[in-house]
């Protein structure tokens, strides 16, 4: 991994990871001003090609970096004191509008969201807000409001969505880590398509206040980073509830988990996604990469066998909640005529399916926990079945490699939904369940495009998943690969 070294001009020679940056600051090997200046320079240099950011806080970030340097010189130590990070543009940062991918003039937020408050409390310097597709609906980051965000591995392809700006920024080394949000795979999908670690934590692990219970409980915030240790450090820094939050899981120690051996685990490999009526199967390049990762897990001593989770009709619990969430946010936009026609279509659907239908969809979650959770519970005499007591579920993160820019242009709402379901059928069920999952890099297509795999677990299993991901990382050393379009 790269180290932090000054060029002597006040700008860092090479971007380092989150943990290494924090260590270098604490040890006096660099300054926050140098790190933040370097991040801002890289962002500015890349905006014409990658277009990862919607808003920059250049003046404010430099002032905060100078203050961080004063605090460091005085002997103060915090987990991220002086380290530059980015957040997604669905997250309130005081003084900036929260456009969430939309066009139009919106007022600046008057207060930080809870996750931003916790980032600041850990000492981080927020350099800006990254691009998202409109209201986080799609697995691409393109829109009339901000243009096209591109994949640093191949700028003709999308980095995914909806946290595509955060993923592009981290993959290109603009910042060492960033926050995204995940309501149907929006952290894990762009992580897969940009060769990153992306953690979707347990519902409530990271507060989404002031939009508590976002998208009817589907959406959580999560970290994107190049290494498991960096993602775990960011998770530790922002984890915790706001007093108004409805979900309050007990705390975890993510960074400690990244240093632990996971033990010998039973891992279920599932190729078949939930019923989507699209006939989706994994692309041969995706299947090859995930197969190689499964073989690596077996070589590391884990028991890996194919299995079929009992997803049932879990889509009936997803669609009403997702469209109701879009409708709730779209209805707040001061200029609804500026919204994408597909957003207005989802608004109408969400309005029709709101109320009683949404309540019924949420009431199904308990039964869905029991049915799908059977995969993780031992049932005597049924080895290899859906009740074989597995510890972790392994699936592809996406069925396809990253699509080309413009792949979804001009499509109707229905056709967009079908196309994105064909590309990304694996991630969204874990949002319905509220359980944790991690994307890990699985490799590359022959054309050099990244693909990923999901490590999924039952309720509150982040520490096990993080330990397993860290073991894989030590074996496969995915952090050694850098994209060609990094500035």
Rosetta blueprint (number, residue, H / E / L):
1 X L
2 X L
3 X L
4 X L
5 X L
6 X E
7 X L
8 X L
9 X L
10 X L
11 X L
12 X E
13 X L
14 X L
15 X L
16 X L
17 X L
18 X H
19 X H
20 X H
21 X H
22 X H
23 X H
24 X H
25 X H
26 X H
27 X L
28 X L
29 X L
30 X L
31 X L
32 X H
33 X H
34 X H
35 X H
36 X H
37 X H
38 X H
39 X H
40 X H
41 X H
42 X H
43 X H
44 X H
45 X H
46 X H
47 X L
48 X L
49 X L
50 X L
51 X L
52 X L
53 X E
54 X E
55 X E
56 X E
57 X L
58 X H
59 X H
60 X H
61 X H
62 X H
63 X H
64 X H
65 X H
66 X H
67 X H
68 X H
69 X H
70 X H
71 X H
72 X H
73 X H
74 X L
75 X L
76 X L
77 X L
78 X L
79 X L
80 X L
81 X L
82 X L
83 X L
84 X E
85 X E
86 X E
87 X E
88 X E
89 X L
90 X L
91 X L
92 X L
93 X L
94 X L
95 X L
96 X L
97 X E
98 X L
99 X L
100 X L
101 X L
102 X L
103 X L
104 X L
105 X L
106 X L
107 X L
108 X E
109 X L
110 X L
111 X L
112 X L
113 X L
114 X H
115 X H
116 X H
117 X H
118 X H
119 X H
120 X H
121 X H
122 X L
123 X L
124 X L
125 X E
126 X E
127 X E
128 X E
129 X E
130 X E
131 X L
132 X L
133 X L
134 X H
135 X H
136 X H
137 X L
138 X L
139 X L
140 X L
141 X L
142 X E
143 X E
144 X L
145 X L
146 X L
147 X E
148 X E
149 X L
150 X E
151 X E
152 X L
153 X L
154 X E
155 X E
156 X E
157 X E
158 X E
159 X L
160 X L
161 X L
162 X L
163 X L
164 X H
165 X H
166 X H
167 X H
168 X H
169 X H
170 X H
171 X H
172 X L
173 X L
174 X L
175 X L
176 X L
177 X E
178 X E
179 X E
180 X E
181 X E
182 X E
183 X L
184 X L
185 X L
186 X L
187 X L
188 X H
189 X H
190 X H
191 X H
192 X H
193 X H
194 X H
195 X L
196 X L
197 X E
198 X E
199 X E
200 X E
201 X L
202 X L
203 X L
204 X L
205 X L
206 X E
207 X L
208 X L
209 X L
210 X L
211 X L
212 X L
213 X L
214 X H
215 X H
216 X H
217 X H
218 X L
219 X L
220 X E
221 X E
222 X E
223 X E
224 X E
225 X E
226 X L
227 X L
228 X H
229 X H
230 X H
231 X H
232 X H
233 X H
234 X H
235 X H
236 X H
237 X H
238 X H
239 X L
240 X E
241 X L
242 X L
243 X L
244 X L
245 X L
246 X L
247 X L
248 X L
249 X L
250 X L
251 X L
252 X L
253 X L
254 X H
255 X H
256 X H
257 X H
258 X H
259 X L
260 X L
261 X L
262 X L
263 X L
264 X L
265 X L
266 X E
267 X E
268 X E
269 X E
270 X L
271 X L
272 X L
273 X L
274 X L
275 X L
276 X L
277 X L
278 X L
279 X L
280 X L
281 X L
282 X L
283 X L
284 X H
285 X H
286 X H
287 X H
288 X H
289 X H
290 X H
291 X H
292 X H
293 X H
294 X H
295 X H
296 X H
297 X H
298 X H
299 X H
300 X L
301 X L
302 X L
303 X E
304 X E
305 X E
306 X E
307 X L
308 X L
309 X L
310 X L
311 X L
312 X L
313 X L
314 X L
315 X H
316 X H
317 X H
318 X H
319 X H
320 X H
321 X H
322 X H
323 X H
324 X H
325 X H
326 X H
327 X H
328 X H
329 X H
330 X H
331 X L
332 X L
333 X L
334 X L
335 X L
336 X H
337 X H
338 X H
339 X L
340 X L
341 X H
342 X H
343 X H
344 X H
345 X H
346 X H
347 X H
348 X H
349 X H
350 X H
351 X H
352 X H
353 X H
354 X L
355 X L
356 X H
357 X H
358 X H
359 X H
360 X H
361 X H
362 X H
363 X H
364 X L
365 X H
366 X H
367 X H
368 X H
369 X H
370 X H
371 X H
372 X H
373 X H
374 X H
375 X H
376 X H
377 X L
378 X E
379 X L
380 X L
381 X L
382 X L
383 X L
384 X L
385 X L
386 X L
387 X L
388 X E
389 X L
390 X L
391 X L
392 X E
393 X E
394 X E
395 X E
396 X E
397 X L
398 X L
399 X L
400 X L
401 X L
402 X L
403 X L
404 X E
405 X L
406 X L
407 X L
408 X L
409 X L
410 X L
411 X L
412 X L
413 X H
414 X H
415 X H
416 X H
417 X H
418 X H
419 X H
420 X H
421 X H
422 X H
423 X H
424 X L
425 X L
426 X L
427 X L
428 X L
429 X H
430 X H
431 X H
432 X H
433 X H
434 X L
435 X L
436 X L
437 X E
438 X E
439 X E
440 X E
441 X E
442 X E
443 X E
444 X E
445 X L
446 X L
447 X L
448 X L
449 X L
450 X E
451 X E
452 X E
453 X E
454 X E
455 X E
456 X E
457 X L
458 X L
459 X L
460 X L
461 X L
462 X H
463 X H
464 X H
465 X H
466 X H
467 X H
468 X H
469 X H
470 X H
471 X H
472 X H
473 X H
474 X H
475 X H
476 X H
477 X L
478 X H
479 X H
480 X H
481 X L
482 X L
483 X L
484 X L
485 X L
486 X L
487 X L
